[in-house]
Structures are given as structure tokens and as C-alpha cells.
Amino acid sequence: IVSTAVANNLTADQVKTVVNNALAGITTDISTLKANALTEEQIQAMLESYLPTSKDYPAGTAIDFGKLVSGSTVNLTGDWSSATLDIVYDAAKTFTVTGSAVGTVNIKAPAGTVNLYADAATAKVTAIANNSLHIYSKVTSLSVTTGRVVLEKGSVETLTLASASSDAVTLEIAKNTTIGTLAVQGAAGVVTVENNGAINAITGTAGSTIVVSGSGETMTPVN
């Protein structure tokens, strides 16, 4: 067995297979054993199926977030300015998006958490968990239907709470961040916002009441 292992440059696992077969009275076909060995690419793919990764994605790549490991970083490369990034998955996973500015980001992750470091012209959130969409970038137009959104850094020019229910969205604005216009559409009832940054203008639909708390600067709502 030793001479066979040395002559064929077998791995430890392959030697173990030879030994176990020998103890069972089975002759091992070395050529078949080596042919079934994992390649470097296969080993890498196996590791990626268990460990969080940081991977580059060229413009326009369709990314299956449901198959990525929680904690992974999606780095956008190339010109995404006219492209769409769909962040859609059902599991309680966390992902970070970095890199190139993107044209449109669609987020539907009812149990998920997304950290957005890439700038976006348009971001549409139909569902996000209470662990939130955390924004660390510049977003021109952001609409939120359900979930919690935290503006951690950067700015949003227009943020629309496009919800039929006043308690469907939770919004938090950190220090040194700015929302140009906060617009409440379709929600009758009380909409609560924690503002520790700046909101330059607020508009609301008839029947909605916008309650703003926190230490930030907020303009008087106009319904």
C-alpha cells in the first residue's frame, strides 16, 4: 500500500480508501480513484458552499442570493449604471453589496438583512426584515413597502413610504445623514420616523400623521 501510494502520489483520503478496501478484501482501482479526486476548482466550489465569500460580479450578472452563504459580500464591478440588481431570497441571511453604482436595486428579502454600500439611482424595497436594509451610500430614489430601513451613512434624495399600512415601515436616520424629501403615500394613520440626521421636506397623503422623534433637524410636514 505504501509503495502504491507513493508511486501514484495519492492524497491522505485516497490512501484511507485503499486501506479500508484492503481490510475488506477489495482491490482498489487506482486509476478510478484518482479520476474521482476533486479538482482545485471543485474544492473551491465546495468551500464556497459552506463559507461566506467576497466575489466580484460584472455588470448585469444575475445573482441568485438564495444560493449564497449568509455573510457573503457581493462586489459589483464594471458599469452597472444602466443595470438592475435583484436581491431576492427568503431565508434569514445577511449580505453586503459593494462596488459600482447601480441603476436599479430591487429588494425582496422578508427575513433578510442587506447592507448597501453601492450607490443606486433607484432602490425599491418590497420586503425586508426588522434587521433591516442598512444604507451606507447615496440613493437618488428609494421606495419602501414593508420592513425596516436604516440610513447609516450618505443620503437619499427622495424616500417614499409606499405602503397601505402606516405601521408596515420603520425608518431610522442616523447622524450626519440626509433625506431630501420624505413622502408618505397611501398610508392612513400614524407613521413614525426616528430622525437623528436631517429631513429637508416631508409630504403626506390625506389622513396620515407623520410623527418624527430623535435629535435631528426636520422640516414641518405638509399634507
C-alpha positions, -999 to 999 in steps of 0.1 A, spaced: 0 0 0 28 24 9 46 19 -24 13 23 -43 5 55 -25 40 69 -32 41 58 -68 7 73 -75 10 104 -53 -22 96 -35 -38 120 -11 -44 111 25 -81 105 18 -72 83 -11 -48 63 9 -76 58 35 -98 45 8 -72 20 -3 -66 8 32 -103 4 40 -108 -15 8 -78 -38 15 -92 -46 50 -125 -55 34 -107 -77 8 -114 -54 -21 -88 -44 -47 -88 -7 -54 -87 5 -90 -61 33 -86 -69 49 -119 -106 52 -110 -97 65 -75 -75 92 -89 -101 101 -117 -127 107 -90 -104 130 -70 -116 166 -66 -100 192 -87 -89 225 -73 -120 242 -88 -143 216 -72 -127 221 -38 -131 258 -42 -168 254 -51 -172 231 -21 -157 257 2 -179 284 -12 -210 263 -4 -201 264 33 -181 296 38 -190 333 33 -172 347 3 -164 381 -13 -169 378 -50 -168 402 -80 -199 403 -103 -196 420 -137 -223 444 -148 -257 428 -155 -249 394 -138 -280 376 -125 -271 367 -89 -290 340 -71 -288 353 -35 -307 323 -23 -277 301 -31 -251 323 -15 -238 317 20 -250 342 47 -224 368 54 -211 369 18 -201 401 1 -213 409 -35 -189 433 -51 -203 449 -83 -177 455 -110 -179 473 -143 -207 497 -154 -239 488 -135 -254 523 -140 -280 510 -165 -283 476 -150 -307 461 -124 -297 441 -93 -324 419 -79 -318 410 -42 -344 383 -38 -343 355 -12 -365 340 15 -340 328 42 -328 347 72 -294 356 56 -272 387 56 -255 401 26 -233 431 18 -233 448 -16 -203 470 -25 -187 483 -56 -200 501 -87 -231 524 -87 -262 505 -99 -292 518 -119 -319 499 -101 -319 477 -69 -349 456 -62 -350 441 -27 -374 414 -16 -360 396 14 -387 393 41 -364 375 65 -331 390 54 -306 418 61 -289 438 34 -260 462 38 -259 485 8 -226 503 2 -230 507 -35 -247 539 -48 -280 535 -66 -302 556 -88 -333 537 -78 -339 513 -49 -373 495 -44 -379 476 -12 -410 454 -13 -400 435 18 -371 435 43 -369 421 78 -366 441 111 -329 435 109 -332 459 80 -318 474 49 -288 494 61 -277 521 36 -242 534 36 -243 551 2 -261 577 -19 -295 567 -32 -314 590 -55 -349 575 -52 -359 549 -25 -393 534 -21 -402 511 8 -434 490 11 -426 469 42 -398 465 67 -372 485 85 -347 508 68 -318 525 85 -299 553 68 -265 547 84 -244 570 62 -248 590 30 -281 604 17 -314 597 0 -328 624 -23 -364 611 -22 -376 584 1 -412 572 -4 -431 551 21 -453 534 -4 -473 514 20 -510 508 25 -504 503 63 -489 530 85 -471 506 107 -456 485 78 -424 506 76 -399 516 103 -375 543 93 -343 554 112 -320 581 101 -285 583 117 -264 614 125 -247 632 96 -271 617 70 -298 635 49 -331 628 33 -341 654 8 -378 646 7 -397 621 28 -430 613 11 -458 591 27 -481 577 1 -513 557 7 -508 551 45 -537 563 66 -527 565 103 -496 573 122 -462 570 105 -433 571 130 -398 581 120 -367 583 142 -346 611 128 -311 619 141 -299 634 108 -317 658 86 -350 657 67 -354 686 44 -390 682 34 -419 659 43 -451 653 24 -480 630 33 -513 618 20 -546 630 34 -554 611 66 -518 603 75 -500 617 105 -462 617 105 -446 616 139 -409 624 140 -387 617 170 -349 620 176 -324 648 177 -322 656 140 -335 685 120 -369 680 105 -390 704 84 -427 708 92 -448 681 74 -470 693 46 -501 671 40 
